[in-house]
Amino acid sequence: MLKNISSFIKLKPALAIGFLFSTSSLLSAIWFASIPGIKERFGFSDGSLGLSLLLSPLGAITGMMISTKVFSKISVGQWMLRGYLIFCGIMILQINSINRPMFWICLFCLGLISFLNGVSANATVNIMEKKYNRLMMSTCHGMYSLGGAVSAGIAVLLFAINIPSRVQILIVAAGIIITILANSKHLLANKDIIHSKSDFKLPSLTILGMSFICMVSFMAEGCVADWSAIYFKEVLHSPKAFISLGYAGFSIAMTIGRLNGDSLFAKIGGKKIVITGSLLAAVGFTTVVVSHIVPLAIAGYTLVGFGCCCTVPMLFRASSTIPGVSTVEGYAMITTGGLIGFLAGPSVIGFLSEKAGLSKALSLLILMTLLAGYAAWKNKFLDAKKESETLAAYDEQIY
């Protein structure tokens, strides 16, 4: 892992993209920790909060609809520079919303910008893997997880000295904006226009299976993010300073797994990684649901992190090897399911929690992760490496 990190850091263009991945989670972790306060401030019930969170997937769908026009006119580098700065602004406004309508507008815009940012960043990583002849997709997603772990730790420390989320987001966003602007040269060097002019294709059942796996993985991640703090506060009655530790354990496990993911892919392939990870995530959610004490719940969320860590990078890499489908089309087909899971999944948990309680609602994720493991077992594209075989052989020399 250390050799991989060292070689990644030395490659400045890759590090600049990796920081964008961490940007999303650095801000998102503060947002997740702020949800209990927002719920209380605006008088949301579990159900009404879940309904509100549906505005983000609606925004993501809107982003998907306009992505063709955006990426046929703007290079990925130009979008990444602008899109992630806009993301910082939306997060500041969302956490500091003064009323429900402002909060709802921010949720919609967050989903829209997040989708477009995800397309640009992941497509750029696929391009850079071929340009520099090395695997880096899992490492970049590891940077996302690292950002979440760091931000969750920051939230714990700042809560401990009574600094609220509304101030925390200003501090972290300011540092991120400065760093993005400092890396603007490396970002703008990515001049690729990634819009595919090919005709629309209906996805095959195999591709839909990959989209389902991505949906479950993102759903698991989104539910850990949006509901773990509430679970710790309302079910386990955890002290305020500890409510971020479930997400912190999850993020640390995700980081460790993803920073080793590229070497693991070179050794055993994507299919075994996804199947094993799905089963491990199911065990983790089972542990969370049956736990009655904070340490056991943290252990459960940590297992979920190890289970989910490499699934999405494997799927995004596989999206560029699907026969007859361009990288952008493959990414769009698979990530659409992922974004639905990440953004709509927490809403589903909210509705179920309203009727049956949060512990029982989270039990749905046990079934979903088991189904994802079965879908991975049946999927043929997760073993199709093509150009990735050459990259994996090269990376074995690095590791």
N, C-alpha and C positions, 0 to 999 in steps of 0.2 A: 504493500500500500504506500509506503514512504517513497519508493522509487517512482511510483505512478504520480503521486502528488508533486514530487520534485520536478519531474519532466513536464507536468502540466503547467506548473507555475512559471517555468522558464519560457513557455510558449505564450508570450504576452497577448496575441490576438485571441487565443483560446481562454486565457484567464479573464479577459475583458467580458467574453460571453458568459463564462462561468459566474462572474459577479452578478450579471443580470438575473441568473437563476436564483442566486442567494438574495437578491433584492426583493423578489416576490415574497419569500418566506420571512425575511427580516421584518417586513411590514405586516405580513399576515399574522405572524405569531402575536404581535401586539393587538391586532384586531380580534383574534380569537379570545385573548384574555380579557378584552373589553366587553365581550358579548353579555356576560351576566349583568354588568352595570348598565348597558344599553337596554337590556330587557326590563330591568327595574325602572330605569329613568322614563321610558316611554310606556310602561304598563303593559308590556306584551305578555300573553300567556305562551305556553310551549307551542300551541297550535298556531296562534297569530304570528309568532316569531318564525315558525316554519313556513307559513304562507309568505311572509315578507322575503325570506331568503330565496323564494322561487323567482324573484325579480332578477337575480344574478344569472341563472340559466337562460332566462328570456333575453337578457343582454348578450349572452354568449351566442345564442341562436342568431340574433341580429348581427353580431360580429361575423359569424359564418356566412351570412347572406351578403354582406358587403365586402368580404375579404377578397373576392375576385377583382373588384374595382380598385381596392386599396393596393394590392400587391402587383397589379399590372401597371401601376403608375409610380409607385414608391419602392425604392430598393430596400432590402431587408435592413441594411445599416441605418438608413435614414429613419425607418420606422422604429427600430430598436431604441435609437437615441431619443426620439420624441415620445414613443409609447410608454417607456418606463418612467420618464419624467412625469407624464400625465398620470400614470398609476400612483406615483407618490402623492400628487395633489388630491386625487380621489380618496385615497386612504385617510389623509388628513381631514378632509371634509366629512367623510363617513363617520369617523370616530367622534368628531366634534359636532355632529348634526344637532340642530337646535329643535327639530320637530320631526314627526314621522315622514311627511312628504319629502323633506330634504334627505332623510335616511334612505327612503325608497329610491329616489333618483340616483343616489350614489351607488346603491346596490346594483341597479341596472347598468350604470356606466362601468362599474367594476367588472361585471361579467363580459361586457363588450370588449373592453381594453385587454382583459386577461386572455381572451381567445386570440386576438390579433397578436399580442405579445408572444403567446405560446407558439403560434405558427411561425413567426419570424425567427425566434430563438432556436427552436428545434430543427427547422429547415436549415438554418445556418450551421448547426452542429453536424448535420448529415453531410453538408457540403465540405466542411472543414475536415471531417474524418477522411474523406477521399483526397482532399488537397494536401494534407500533411501525412497521409498514410499511417494513421494511428487511431485506435479506439479512444473515444472521449465522451460518448453519450452518457454512460453511467456516471462518469466523474462529474460532468456538468450537473446532472440531477443530484449528485452527492453534494454539490455546492448549495443547491436549494435546501437540502436537508440540514446542512451545516448552518445555514442562515437561520433556519427555524429553531435549532437548538440554542444558538447564540442569543437570538431574540427572546426566547422563552426564559433564558437565564437572566437577561437584562430586565425582563418584566418582573421576575421574582425579586431581584435586588431593588428595583425602583418602587415596587409595591411596599417592600419592607420599610422604606424611608418615606412612605406616604406620598409618592409622586404618582398621580393618576394616569390612566391610559391616554387621556386627552393631551397630556403634556409629553408623555413618552413618545407618541407618534411624531411629534414635532422635532424632538431631539434626534431620533433615528432617521427620519426622512431627510433632515438637513444634511447629515453625514452621507447618506446615499446619493443625494443630488450632486453634492460636491464630487464624489467619486465617479459618478457617471459622466459628468462634464470633463473630468480629468482623463477619462478613457475614450473620449469622443473620437479621437483620431483612429483608434483601433476599430471602433464600431462602424464608423463611416467608410472604412476600407472595404466593407462587405457590400459590394455594389450589385449583387445579383438581383434580378427581377424574377421572382419565383412563381409567378402565376402561370399555370399550365393552360394552354389554349385548346387542349383536347376536349372532346365532347364529354358531357356528363355520363358516367357509368353507374349502373346500379351495382352495389356491392354484392359479392357472392356470399354464400352462407359461411364460408370459412373466414372471410373478412369480417362479417357480422359477429362471428365468434370472437375474433380478436377485439372488436369494439366492445363486446360484452365484458370480456376480461378487463379491459381498460376501465370500463364503467364501474365495475366492482372495486377495482384497486383505488380509483379516485373517490368512489363513494366511501370506502373505508377511511381514506385519508381525510376527506372532508368531514366525516362524522367524528373522527378523533379531534380534528381541529375545532369544530363548532360546538361539540357537546361534551368534550372531556372536562373542561373547566366547570360547566354546569353540573356534570355528574359528580365531580369531586365536592362541589359546594353543597348541592341539594340532596344527594343520595348518601355520600360518605361523610358529609358535614365537616369537610376539611377546612383548616384555617386559611384565610385569604392568601397568605404568602405561599401556600402549597398548591393552589388550584391550577397552576401552569405546569406542574411536575409530570402529569400524565403525558401531556403533549411534548414536554422536554425529553422524557424517556423514549417516546416514539421517534422524535426527531434525531436523537443521538444514534439510535439503532439504524434508522434510515441512512444516516450519514456514513456510519461504519460500513454498512452493507453496500451502498452505492459506490463508495471509494474503492471497494474491492470488486465491484461488479464487472468491470471490463476484463480483468484477469480471470474471473470465474467463468465468464462467457467463453473465453478462449479455451478453457479446459473442458467444460461439460455442455456448453450450448444453451440456448435460450429456453428450450422447452422444459428441461429438467429444472431450471431455475424457477420458472413460473409455477410449475406444478408443486414443487416443494414449498415455495413461498406461500402459495394459497392455503395449503394445509397448515402451515405454521401460523398464518394469520387467523385461521379458524380456532386454533388452540388459544391464541392470545385473546380473542374476543370472548371465548368461553371463560377464561380466567377473569376477565374484567366483570362479566355479568354475575359470576358467583362470588366475587370478592366482597368483603364487608369492611376491609381495612385499607387504608391508603397505600401502604407498601405493596400489597398484593395487586392492587389495581395498576400501580405504576409498572410492576413486572408484566402484567397482561398487555398494557399498551406498548411496552418495549418489545414483546414478542410480535405484536402486530407490525411494528416498525421493521423488524428483521424479515417478516414475511412479505411485506409489501415493497421492500426497498428496491428490488431490481426488476419488478414486473413491468413498470412503465418504460424504463429505458430499453428493455428487451423488445417491447411492442413497437416503440418508435423506431428502433433500428430495423426491425422486421418490415416496417411500413415502406422502407426504401428498397426492399428486395422483392416485392410482390410482382409477379409477371404481368406485363401489360398495364401497369398502373404507375404513374409518376410519383416521385417522392412527396410532392405537395398533396396530390390526390389521396395517396395512402395515409399520410399524416391526418388529413382532414377527416377521412372516413373513420379512422380509429379514435382520434382525439375527440370527435363529436360525442361518442359514447362516454369517454372519460370525463368530459366537462359536464355532461348531464349527471353522471354519478357524483362528481365532486360538489356540484352546486345544488342539484335537486335532492341528492341523498340525505343531507341534513334536514331538509324540509320534510321528507318522508318520516324520518325518525321523530321529528317534532309532532307530526300528526299522530303517530303511533303512541308516543309518550303521553299525549293528551288523553288517550283512551285507556292505556294499559300500564303506564309508568315507564320511566326511562330505561330501567334495567331490562325489562321485557322487550322494549323497542330495539335496544341494541342487539338482542338475540337474533334479529333478522340478518345481521351481518355474518353470523356463523354460517347460516345456510348459503348466503350469497358467495362467500369465499370458497366454500366447498364446491358449489356449482362452477365457479371460475376455474378451480383446479381440474374439474372434469372437462370443461371446454378446452383448456390448454392441452390436456391429454389427447383430445380428438383433433387438435389443430395441426395442419401440415406446414404452414408458413413459418412457424416459430423455429423450425429446423432448417429453413431455407436461408443459407448465409450468403451465397454468391460472392459479391465483392467483399463482404465482411470476413470471409475465410482468409483472404489475403491480409486484411488488417489484423485479424486475430493472430495469425502466424507472426506478424511483425511485433505485436504487443507481447507475445510470449518471451521475446528477447528482452523487452523492457522489464518485465516482472521477474 
